[in-house]
Each structure stands twice: as C-alpha cells, then as structure tokens.
Amino acid sequence: MGFFLIFVGSMVKVSVNDIKAPIAEELKLFEDKFKASMKSDVALLDKITHYIIKRKGKQMRPMFVFLTAKVTGEVKDASYTAASLIELLHTATLVHDDVVDDANERRGFFSINAVWKNKIAVLVGDYLLSQGLLLSVDEGQFELLRVVSKAIREMSEGELLQMEKARKLNITEEIYFDVIRQKTASLISACCEAGARSTGCSEEEAMKMAKFGELVGIAFQIKDDIFDYGEADIGKPTGIDIKERKMTLPLIYTLNNVDKKDRRFIINTVKNHNEDKKRVRQVIDIVVKTGGIEYARKQMEEYKTNALSILNEFPDSDAKKALESLVLYTTERKK
C-alpha cells in the first residue's frame, strides 16, 4: 500500500516497502522468530496464535525497533528479542482490550473474543504475556524487559486515567498529553529505546531514542484524533471518539474557546446524546469552525519537528532516511 509524504514542499509518493528496504532481511527473519515465540503444544492455542499472526498489520513496532537499532549501531540477536518481546506484550494488551471494549473486530478481522469468547481470549492474552516475559528471561535481556514492562504499565495507567477523567469530562490539555504520552507514546518510545539498547549503544543515545519515540507517539495520537473530524478517506467513522466520550485535543481546545452556550451544548451532547448523529455532527461542525482541527495539526507538526531534530543528531544512513520517512508517515497517513 502506498502513501504520500511531504518532502521540502513537494509531494513524493513512497511505499511502505521503501521504508522497510534497509531492514527487509531483518523483518523476514523476525517473522520466523516471532512465530516460533508464539508456538504452543496446545492445539487450540496454536490455532489462535496462527490466526493472530495471519492478521498482523504494517509491522510498525518492529520497524521502529530495527531502524533505530541500525541508526545507533548494528542489529544483533538482542534486537530480535526486543522486537519479539514488544510484539508479544503489545498483542496481549490488544487481545485484553478487545475483551474490555467488547469489540468484535480488529483490523477488519473478527477479534479473538468474537470467535472464541471472552474466557479463551483472556487466557490467550495471559499466555502471550508470559511468553514475552519468558523470552526476555531466557535470553538474559533484563534491561529490555524493564523498558517494555515500564511501557505496558504506563499504557494501563494512561487508559485508567482517561476513563477516570472521561466520567466528568474535565480533561485539561495538560492531562490530555499525560494520557496520550502514557497510553500511546510510551510503547513507541519503548520500541526505539529497546532497539537502541539492543545494539549496546551509549546511555545518552538510548535516552535520545526514547525521547524521539515519545514525540513520534504523541504526534501519531494527535493525527488519530484529527481523523475523527471529517476526513472522508480515512476509513474511520467521524464522531466515534465523541460517541465513546473521549476528550481529544480538538475537542479540548474547542471547549476552552467557545462561548458558554456552545460549551454547554457540547458537554451535554458528549455526556447524554453521544448516539444522536445530528448532535454529534453539530459538535464536529463547532470544533472545525472554532479552529480545533487546525490547532491540533499545529501541535502535531511541532512534535514531529522536535522528533526529527533529535534524529538529525545521528549520522546519515539509509536506516536514518527510512526512519525519517516513517516519522512523516505517522502525520501524513490517511488511516
């Protein structure tokens, strides 16, 4: 699948394969290692893990791991452990998330809980979590385990903080950034830090990559927020965040910049009428008119620019160019 990226004011078409090119061999070998890490003697479990592997996405997380490793050094056995560990633990959280959200689909496929019911889905998530822990212990990669476990903890805290604040709709911009830093950015940060540490790079370089990943993750989430407000070709229904009572950056900005009448209307809609398509559409119109989308875009661009400035501190290479393209993809993607 292709996508468009902006380079020095001109539009250039780039494919995902172009970004993967410097790490194509590593990704191919990783797929085999990842499959092996999910293997089980229990036939039902093996069938389910095969189903999970079959519906994998764009491999964004392994791409961040391997590209970061190549920017800071050379891909080593520890780099494959890092990528597998992150994928196992992240997949476990997704399986559990689908149970919590009572979701029937993920990436266009039926979710595990939709096919095999909640009890089995929870147990599968537990299995994947334990496999990730055992993989890192067996390989003696305790520092990588620390990095990824910290990210999973922060993801849980971010999700709970969002739930807590969503009840009262009292999320400030400061709290919003705390939520997305924990909920979304922490995992991309872990990918980049783990990729760097797997090469044996300096502590300073590892911390730079951790910060780089955090900034990219925040930009990624803001882009997701913008999708909810009327871009027609993204494949995501507009207003879904409002229906789920999620306080996104465009909405927070709008609530802080409208008169009392519109503010009351928005809060009442989100709290009590979030299934009313007409009212949700009106809220979206107010957000657009007030400049909420434009404000969010500017914030996203600032985080992207700051991420790229960190990356510019590293020597030029094909991997660095691919990582730059991957950063740009997070803010230019159409879905």
C-alpha positions in Angstrom: 0.0 0.0 0.0 1.3 3.4 -0.9 1.1 6.7 1.0 2.1 10.3 0.5 4.8 12.1 2.4 5.8 15.8 2.2 9.5 16.5 1.4 10.7 20.1 1.2 7.4 21.4 -0.1 6.9 18.8 -2.8 4.7 15.7 -2.8 6.6 12.4 -3.2 5.0 9.0 -3.4 6.7 6.5 -1.1 5.7 2.9 -0.5 5.9 1.0 2.8 8.4 -1.3 1.1 10.7 1.7 0.5 10.7 2.3 4.3 11.3 -1.3 5.0 14.1 -1.7 2.4 17.0 -1.2 4.8 15.6 -3.8 7.2 13.9 -6.1 4.8 16.1 -9.1 5.7 15.7 -8.4 9.4 11.9 -8.2 9.2 11.8 -11.5 7.3 13.9 -13.3 9.9 11.9 -11.6 12.7 8.7 -13.1 11.3 10.1 -16.6 11.7 11.4 -15.8 15.2 8.1 -14.2 16.2 6.1 -17.2 15.0 8.4 -19.5 17.0 7.9 -17.4 20.1 4.2 -18.0 20.0 4.3 -21.7 19.4 2.4 -24.0 21.8 1.8 -27.7 22.2 -1.9 -27.0 22.9 -3.7 -27.3 19.6 -6.4 -24.7 20.3 -3.8 -22.2 21.4 -1.6 -22.9 18.3 -4.7 -22.3 16.1 -5.5 -19.0 17.8 -1.9 -17.7 17.6 -1.7 -18.7 13.9 -4.9 -16.6 13.5 -3.2 -13.6 15.2 -0.1 -13.9 13.0 -2.2 -14.1 9.9 -3.9 -10.7 10.6 -0.8 -8.7 11.6 -0.7 -5.1 10.5 2.1 -3.0 8.9 4.7 -4.1 11.4 5.2 -0.5 12.7 6.7 -1.6 16.0 9.3 -4.0 14.6 10.1 -1.3 12.0 10.9 1.2 14.8 13.0 -1.4 16.7 15.1 -2.4 13.7 15.5 1.0 12.1 16.5 2.5 15.5 19.0 -0.3 16.0 20.6 0.4 12.6 20.7 4.1 13.3 22.6 3.6 16.6 24.6 0.5 15.7 24.1 -2.9 14.2 21.2 -5.3 14.5 22.0 -8.1 16.9 20.3 -11.1 18.4 19.1 -8.8 21.2 17.3 -6.7 18.6 15.2 -9.6 17.5 14.5 -10.3 21.2 13.4 -6.7 21.7 11.1 -6.8 18.6 9.5 -10.1 19.6 9.1 -9.0 23.3 7.3 -5.8 22.3 5.1 -7.6 19.8 4.1 -10.3 22.3 3.3 -8.0 25.1 1.5 -5.5 22.9 -0.5 -8.2 21.2 -1.5 -9.4 24.7 -2.8 -6.0 25.6 -4.8 -5.8 22.3 -6.5 -9.1 23.0 -7.4 -8.0 26.5 -8.5 -4.6 25.2 -11.0 -6.2 22.8 -12.5 -8.1 25.8 -12.7 -4.9 27.9 -14.3 -3.0 25.0 -16.5 -5.8 23.9 -15.1 -5.3 20.4 -15.9 -7.8 17.6 -13.4 -6.6 15.1 -9.8 -5.6 14.8 -8.1 -4.6 11.5 -11.0 -5.9 9.5 -10.9 -9.4 11.1 -13.1 -10.8 13.9 -11.4 -10.3 17.3 -10.3 -13.3 19.3 -13.2 -12.8 21.8 -15.7 -12.6 19.0 -14.5 -16.0 17.6 -13.5 -17.9 20.8 -15.4 -15.9 23.5 -14.0 -13.8 26.4 -12.7 -16.6 28.7 -10.4 -18.0 26.0 -9.4 -14.5 24.8 -8.2 -13.5 28.4 -6.3 -16.8 28.7 -4.6 -16.2 25.3 -3.6 -12.7 26.4 -2.1 -14.2 29.6 -0.2 -16.8 27.5 1.3 -14.1 25.2 2.3 -12.0 28.2 4.0 -15.0 29.8 5.8 -15.9 26.6 7.2 -12.3 26.4 8.4 -12.5 29.9 10.0 -15.9 29.4 11.6 -14.9 26.2 13.5 -12.0 27.8 14.4 -14.0 30.8 15.7 -17.0 28.7 17.8 -14.6 26.6 19.1 -12.8 29.7 17.7 -9.5 28.4 16.6 -7.9 31.7 17.2 -4.3 30.6 14.9 -4.8 27.6 12.3 -6.4 29.8 12.5 -3.4 32.1 12.0 -1.0 29.2 9.0 -2.8 27.8 7.4 -3.6 31.1 7.5 0.0 32.1 5.7 0.9 28.8 3.0 -1.7 29.4 2.5 -0.3 33.0 2.2 3.3 31.6 -0.3 2.1 28.9 -2.5 0.7 31.6 -2.2 3.9 33.8 -3.0 6.1 30.8 -6.1 4.1 29.9 -7.3 4.3 33.5 -6.6 8.0 33.7 -8.6 8.6 30.6 -11.5 6.5 31.9 -11.4 8.4 35.2 -11.5 11.8 33.6 -14.0 10.9 30.9 -16.7 10.4 33.5 -16.6 14.1 34.4 -15.3 15.5 31.1 -12.8 17.5 33.0 -9.7 16.7 31.0 -7.3 19.7 30.6 -4.8 19.9 27.8 -2.1 19.0 30.3 -3.9 15.9 31.4 -4.7 15.0 27.8 -0.9 15.0 27.0 -0.3 12.9 30.1 -2.9 10.4 28.9 -1.5 10.0 25.3 2.1 10.0 26.5 1.3 7.0 28.6 -1.4 5.3 26.5 0.2 5.6 23.0 3.6 7.2 23.1 5.1 5.0 25.8 5.1 1.9 23.5 6.7 3.7 20.5 9.2 5.2 22.9 9.9 1.6 24.2 10.4 0.4 20.6 13.0 3.0 20.0 14.8 2.7 23.3 14.8 -1.1 23.2 16.1 -1.0 19.6 18.9 1.3 20.6 19.8 -0.6 23.7 19.9 -3.9 21.8 23.0 -2.6 19.9 24.9 -1.8 23.1 24.9 2.0 22.4 25.6 4.6 25.0 23.1 5.6 27.7 22.8 9.0 26.1 21.9 7.6 22.7 19.3 5.2 24.2 17.7 8.1 26.1 17.7 10.3 22.9 15.9 7.5 21.1 13.4 7.0 23.9 12.5 10.7 23.7 12.4 10.5 19.9 9.9 7.7 20.1 7.8 9.5 22.7 7.5 12.6 20.5 6.6 10.5 17.4 4.0 8.6 19.5 2.3 11.9 20.6 2.2 13.1 17.0 0.8 9.8 15.9 -2.1 10.0 18.5 -2.9 13.6 17.6 -3.2 12.5 14.0 -5.6 9.8 15.2 -7.7 12.5 17.0 -7.9 14.6 13.8 -9.3 11.6 11.9 -12.5 11.8 13.9 -13.5 15.2 12.5 -14.4 14.7 8.9 -11.6 13.5 6.7 -13.6 11.3 4.3 -11.0 8.8 3.1 -9.7 7.5 6.4 -11.9 4.5 6.8 -12.9 5.6 10.4 -16.4 6.8 11.1 -16.4 10.5 12.1 -17.6 11.2 15.6 -16.6 7.8 17.0 -14.4 9.4 19.7 -17.4 11.6 20.8 -19.6 8.6 20.9 -17.1 7.0 23.2 -16.8 10.2 25.3 -13.1 10.6 24.6 -11.7 14.0 25.2 -9.4 14.6 22.2 -7.2 17.6 21.6 -9.5 19.3 19.0 -12.5 19.0 21.4 -10.5 20.2 24.5 -9.3 23.3 22.5 -12.8 24.0 21.4 -14.3 23.8 24.9 -11.7 26.3 26.0 -12.5 28.7 23.2 -16.3 28.8 22.7 -19.0 30.7 24.5 -21.0 29.3 27.4 -23.9 28.3 25.2 -21.8 26.2 22.8 -19.8 24.7 25.7 -23.0 23.5 27.4 -24.3 22.1 24.2 -21.0 20.2 23.5 -20.8 18.8 27.1 -24.4 17.8 27.1 -24.1 16.1 23.8 -20.9 14.1 24.8 -22.4 13.1 28.1 -26.1 12.4 27.3 -26.6 12.4 23.5 -23.5 10.9 22.0 -25.6 8.4 20.0 -27.5 11.2 18.3 -25.9 11.5 14.9 -27.3 15.0 14.2 -26.0 16.4 17.5 -22.6 14.7 17.1 -22.4 16.3 13.6 -23.2 19.7 15.1 -20.4 19.2 17.7 -18.0 18.3 14.9 -19.0 21.5 13.0 -18.4 23.6 16.0 -14.9 22.1 16.5 -14.0 22.7 12.9 -15.4 26.3 12.9 -13.6 27.2 16.2 -10.2 26.0 14.8 -9.8 22.9 16.9 -8.6 20.9 14.0 -6.1 23.5 12.9 -4.8 23.9 16.4 -4.3 20.1 16.7 -2.5 20.0 13.4 -0.1 22.7 14.5 0.6 20.8 17.8 1.2 17.6 15.8 3.6 19.3 13.4 5.6 20.7 16.4 6.0 17.3 17.9 7.0 15.8 14.6 9.6 18.6 14.0 11.1 18.1 17.5 11.3 14.3 16.9 13.1 14.9 13.6 15.5 17.3 15.2 16.6 14.5 17.6 17.1 12.1 14.7 19.2 14.7 12.9 21.8 14.3 15.7 22.7 10.9 14.4 24.9 10.1 11.3 23.3 9.9 7.9 22.4 6.4 6.7 19.7 4.5 4.7 18.2 3.5 8.0 18.0 7.1 9.2 16.3 8.2 6.0 13.8 5.3 6.3 13.2 6.3 10.0 12.6 9.9 8.9 10.0 8.6 6.3 8.4 6.5 9.0 8.0 9.6 11.2 6.5 11.6 8.3 4.1 8.7 7.6 2.7 9.0 11.2 1.5 12.5 10.4 0.6 12.2 6.7 -1.1 8.8 6.8 -4.7 8.6 5.6 -5.9 6.0 8.1 
